[in-house]
Amino acid sequence: MPNRTKRFRRNGQLHLMLVPGLAMIALFSYLPMAGLGIAFQDFNPIVGFAGMNWNGWDNFAYMLALPDFAPAVRNTIIISSMKIAAGIAVPVVVALMLNEVRSTLFKRSVQTVIYMPHFFSWVILGGIVIDVLSPSEGLVNTAIRFLGGDAIPFLSSNDWFRYVLVFTDQWKEFGFSTIVYLAALTAIDQGLYEAAVMDGAGRWRQTWHITLPGIRPIVVLMGTLSLGNILNGGFDQVFNLYNPMVYETGDILDTLVYRIGIVQTQYAVAAAIGLIKSVVSLVLIGLGYWLAYRFAKYRIF
């Protein structure tokens, strides 16, 4: 106990730096959990939470009977899975490519350019995407017509919309993950590469036998943390890009909750959907933690 107290005092300033973040988590994540009871009530905001009658599982039964619920679950899982897969593969490949660049100025310039979209909201990026992919005057369709093809309605076609979501999500976020993997690459013992060169291994064999195993724990960690987002299709992105024409392939749980809870003011049903989504995400996070330790012997906590 004395040693623990000493460590706490020695790191007191670091603990104080955690206070603002913990306060935000408590305010915006834990405090709202008091309203989960709405999912089991026939809620009316005029009467208030305390004055409502409990209706058990009625809201969940109504949720399962909604014609839009099953398609929204399917779309969420498909879109999130595609984003998770691309969110691992693309940054790893880009990080490996940048790791081979010898010019420090060029490498840092590329890192800055690819990292920049991470700081912009989807309100801004959504407007850019809509303009660039416009069937009439968009840059992409202008190039397609110039090459003799027909304009493609990317944002109003169920065949294209999911791929647009995945591509634009990577455009925004892969720079951040790339920097994480580049940092992991710097931790690999350079003596391993020197020994590989002496044994006659080329760059491809060095990458396969040294680089990739060296960053495997970070890849597993990033993939594990992503599992908890399997039911988060990316509300900000989808809300700013989708329209009723692509509800079939683009409507996700978060946008369904928005329409039911905000537009249709069925707060209890929206709370029920959100509760189910949170419980499933919690289970997936636990599963991801187990998988990380089972296959990579990597402890997250």
Summary of the structure (lengths in Angstrom):
residues: 301
radius of gyration: 23.8
end to end distance: 21.4
largest distance: 77.4
contacts: 850
relative contact order: 0.12
helix: 76%
strand: 1%
